Amino acid sequence: MNAQSVKSFKYVLIESQKGSPKDVEERLYEGFTELGFKVIKEEDYDSLQDSEPNSVLLAKYRCRQSASCIFKLQLYDKQGTEVYEDEQICANGFMSKRLDRRGAISRIFKQLQKELSSSEDKTN
């Protein structure tokens, strides 16, 4: 995936998932905000798609938990083309499922930050 193309976006819409633990979307919100993106709500998505059609990413995620947490994040542009994907597995042994989720999500954002930073270095 091309992290540099992710860098050209300003906004992220996190697609809500029914039954998803509340802490997942909170952590995604924090992570995208820390990377400099503005997280928008669904009601703002259509107006931004009209006014700034190439500035909005749609973030989809999947979280599966059993003995370990498998967390997958996919980012799409307006045309539905995937511009970034990462999947992380985290298992803290006897720790809580919430800590496993936070660990997997943190790893995804560390990797995304690393790739965004390396794409900046290549352009400078």
Short mmCIF file of the C-alpha atoms (twelve columns), coordinates in Angstrom:
data_MODEL
# 
_entry.id   MODEL 
# 
loop_
_atom_site.group_PDB 
_atom_site.id 
_atom_site.type_symbol 
_atom_site.label_atom_id 
_atom_site.label_alt_id 
_atom_site.label_comp_id 
_atom_site.label_asym_id 
_atom_site.label_seq_id 
_atom_site.Cartn_x 
_atom_site.Cartn_y 
_atom_site.Cartn_z 
_atom_site.pdbx_PDB_model_num 
ATOM 1   C CA . MET A 1   0.000   0.000   0.000  1 
ATOM 2   C CA . ASN A 2   1.119   3.544   -0.587 1 
ATOM 3   C CA . ALA A 3   1.519   5.513   2.639  1 
ATOM 4   C CA . GLN A 4   2.286   8.649   0.651  1 
ATOM 5   C CA . SER A 5   -1.184  8.552   -0.867 1 
ATOM 6   C CA . VAL A 6   -2.603  8.324   2.660  1 
ATOM 7   C CA . LYS A 7   -0.624  11.468  3.522  1 
ATOM 8   C CA . SER A 8   -2.528  13.438  0.867  1 
ATOM 9   C CA . PHE A 9   -5.856  12.995  2.708  1 
ATOM 10  C CA . LYS A 10  -7.114  15.388  5.400  1 
ATOM 11  C CA . TYR A 11  -10.196 13.660  6.804  1 
ATOM 12  C CA . VAL A 12  -11.101 10.185  8.027  1 
ATOM 13  C CA . LEU A 13  -14.542 8.690   8.477  1 
ATOM 14  C CA . ILE A 14  -14.445 5.683   10.788 1 
ATOM 15  C CA . GLU A 15  -17.104 3.234   9.686  1 
ATOM 16  C CA . SER A 16  -18.982 2.156   12.805 1 
ATOM 17  C CA . GLN A 17  -19.513 -1.518  13.427 1 
ATOM 18  C CA . LYS A 18  -22.527 -2.798  15.259 1 
ATOM 19  C CA . GLY A 19  -21.555 -4.523  18.486 1 
ATOM 20  C CA . SER A 20  -17.989 -3.265  18.425 1 
ATOM 21  C CA . PRO A 21  -16.514 -2.396  21.828 1 
ATOM 22  C CA . LYS A 22  -16.640 1.359   22.457 1 
ATOM 23  C CA . ASP A 23  -12.917 1.579   23.187 1 
ATOM 24  C CA . VAL A 24  -12.033 0.515   19.630 1 
ATOM 25  C CA . GLU A 25  -13.500 3.583   17.947 1 
ATOM 26  C CA . GLU A 26  -12.180 5.826   20.724 1 
ATOM 27  C CA . ARG A 27  -8.650  4.521   20.119 1 
ATOM 28  C CA . LEU A 28  -9.012  4.872   16.340 1 
ATOM 29  C CA . TYR A 29  -10.178 8.459   16.812 1 
ATOM 30  C CA . GLU A 30  -7.147  9.200   19.007 1 
ATOM 31  C CA . GLY A 31  -4.747  7.524   16.593 1 
ATOM 32  C CA . PHE A 32  -5.947  9.355   13.498 1 
ATOM 33  C CA . THR A 33  -6.016  12.673  15.359 1 
ATOM 34  C CA . GLU A 34  -2.428  12.151  16.553 1 
ATOM 35  C CA . LEU A 35  -1.381  11.567  12.925 1 
ATOM 36  C CA . GLY A 36  -2.920  14.913  11.927 1 
ATOM 37  C CA . PHE A 37  -6.191  13.754  10.390 1 
ATOM 38  C CA . LYS A 38  -9.562  15.255  11.244 1 
ATOM 39  C CA . VAL A 39  -12.088 12.551  12.086 1 
ATOM 40  C CA . ILE A 40  -15.510 13.360  10.682 1 
ATOM 41  C CA . LYS A 41  -19.025 12.052  11.281 1 
ATOM 42  C CA . GLU A 42  -21.165 10.290  8.705  1 
ATOM 43  C CA . GLU A 43  -23.408 13.345  8.272  1 
ATOM 44  C CA . ASP A 44  -20.352 15.390  7.192  1 
ATOM 45  C CA . TYR A 45  -19.080 12.760  4.750  1 
ATOM 46  C CA . ASP A 46  -21.349 13.586  1.797  1 
ATOM 47  C CA . SER A 47  -20.764 17.345  1.946  1 
ATOM 48  C CA . LEU A 48  -16.984 16.854  2.096  1 
ATOM 49  C CA . GLN A 49  -17.129 14.360  -0.768 1 
ATOM 50  C CA . ASP A 50  -18.796 17.114  -2.824 1 
ATOM 51  C CA . SER A 51  -16.552 20.012  -1.759 1 
ATOM 52  C CA . GLU A 52  -13.247 18.153  -1.311 1 
ATOM 53  C CA . PRO A 53  -13.756 14.834  -3.088 1 
ATOM 54  C CA . ASN A 54  -10.190 13.592  -2.766 1 
ATOM 55  C CA . SER A 55  -9.601  14.511  0.850  1 
ATOM 56  C CA . VAL A 56  -11.664 11.899  2.733  1 
ATOM 57  C CA . LEU A 57  -10.547 8.396   3.710  1 
ATOM 58  C CA . LEU A 58  -13.024 5.757   4.796  1 
ATOM 59  C CA . ALA A 59  -11.609 3.619   7.614  1 
ATOM 60  C CA . LYS A 60  -12.965 0.098   8.019  1 
ATOM 61  C CA . TYR A 61  -11.819 -2.212  10.750 1 
ATOM 62  C CA . ARG A 62  -12.284 -5.726  11.980 1 
ATOM 63  C CA . CYS A 63  -11.517 -6.971  15.453 1 
ATOM 64  C CA . ARG A 64  -11.560 -10.684 16.282 1 
ATOM 65  C CA . GLN A 65  -10.708 -11.964 19.703 1 
ATOM 66  C CA . SER A 66  -10.078 -15.441 20.981 1 
ATOM 67  C CA . ALA A 67  -6.766  -16.397 22.585 1 
ATOM 68  C CA . SER A 68  -5.323  -13.314 20.915 1 
ATOM 69  C CA . CYS A 69  -6.652  -10.158 19.298 1 
ATOM 70  C CA . ILE A 70  -6.473  -9.842  15.530 1 
ATOM 71  C CA . PHE A 71  -7.132  -6.284  14.426 1 
ATOM 72  C CA . LYS A 72  -7.308  -5.256  10.777 1 
ATOM 73  C CA . LEU A 73  -7.526  -1.661  9.503  1 
ATOM 74  C CA . GLN A 74  -8.279  -0.773  5.886  1 
ATOM 75  C CA . LEU A 75  -8.386  2.738   4.417  1 
ATOM 76  C CA . TYR A 76  -10.275 3.523   1.208  1 
ATOM 77  C CA . ASP A 77  -10.544 6.544   -1.063 1 
ATOM 78  C CA . LYS A 78  -13.750 7.943   -2.617 1 
ATOM 79  C CA . GLN A 79  -13.692 5.406   -5.444 1 
ATOM 80  C CA . GLY A 80  -13.476 2.522   -2.968 1 
ATOM 81  C CA . THR A 81  -9.845  1.794   -3.796 1 
ATOM 82  C CA . GLU A 82  -7.890  0.497   -0.845 1 
ATOM 83  C CA . VAL A 83  -4.978  2.843   -0.128 1 
ATOM 84  C CA . TYR A 84  -3.708  1.252   3.079  1 
ATOM 85  C CA . GLU A 85  -4.107  -1.992  4.997  1 
ATOM 86  C CA . ASP A 86  -2.535  -3.404  8.127  1 
ATOM 87  C CA . GLU A 87  -3.307  -6.326  10.385 1 
ATOM 88  C CA . GLN A 88  -1.809  -6.855  13.821 1 
ATOM 89  C CA . ILE A 89  -2.031  -9.673  16.318 1 
ATOM 90  C CA . CYS A 90  -1.660  -8.989  20.006 1 
ATOM 91  C CA . ALA A 91  -1.842  -11.369 22.923 1 
ATOM 92  C CA . ASN A 92  -0.890  -10.311 26.407 1 
ATOM 93  C CA . GLY A 93  -1.369  -13.734 27.936 1 
ATOM 94  C CA . PHE A 94  -3.576  -13.272 30.958 1 
ATOM 95  C CA . MET A 95  -4.223  -9.594  30.293 1 
ATOM 96  C CA . SER A 96  -7.651  -8.289  29.420 1 
ATOM 97  C CA . LYS A 97  -9.159  -8.326  25.958 1 
ATOM 98  C CA . ARG A 98  -9.296  -4.528  26.091 1 
ATOM 99  C CA . LEU A 99  -5.509  -4.344  26.579 1 
ATOM 100 C CA . ASP A 100 -5.048  -6.766  23.686 1 
ATOM 101 C CA . ARG A 101 -7.205  -4.538  21.448 1 
ATOM 102 C CA . ARG A 102 -5.340  -1.404  22.494 1 
ATOM 103 C CA . GLY A 103 -2.014  -3.129  21.855 1 
ATOM 104 C CA . ALA A 104 -3.000  -4.251  18.362 1 
ATOM 105 C CA . ILE A 105 -4.396  -0.823  17.449 1 
ATOM 106 C CA . SER A 106 -1.282  0.903   18.824 1 
ATOM 107 C CA . ARG A 107 0.913   -1.312  16.651 1 
ATOM 108 C CA . ILE A 108 -1.118  -0.387  13.574 1 
ATOM 109 C CA . PHE A 109 -0.723  3.337   14.241 1 
ATOM 110 C CA . LYS A 110 2.996   2.981   14.975 1 
ATOM 111 C CA . GLN A 111 3.423   1.212   11.638 1 
ATOM 112 C CA . LEU A 112 1.332   3.809   9.799  1 
ATOM 113 C CA . GLN A 113 3.337   6.645   11.412 1 
ATOM 114 C CA . LYS A 114 6.572   4.941   10.425 1 
ATOM 115 C CA . GLU A 115 5.455   4.582   6.816  1 
ATOM 116 C CA . LEU A 116 4.163   8.163   6.649  1 
ATOM 117 C CA . SER A 117 7.472   9.421   8.028  1 
ATOM 118 C CA . SER A 118 9.522   7.371   5.587  1 
ATOM 119 C CA . SER A 119 7.442   8.674   2.664  1 
ATOM 120 C CA . GLU A 120 8.178   12.240  3.822  1 
ATOM 121 C CA . ASP A 121 11.908  11.474  3.947  1 
ATOM 122 C CA . LYS A 122 11.818  10.209  0.364  1 
ATOM 123 C CA . THR A 123 10.119  13.375  -0.899 1 
ATOM 124 C CA . ASN A 124 12.521  15.775  0.859  1 
# 
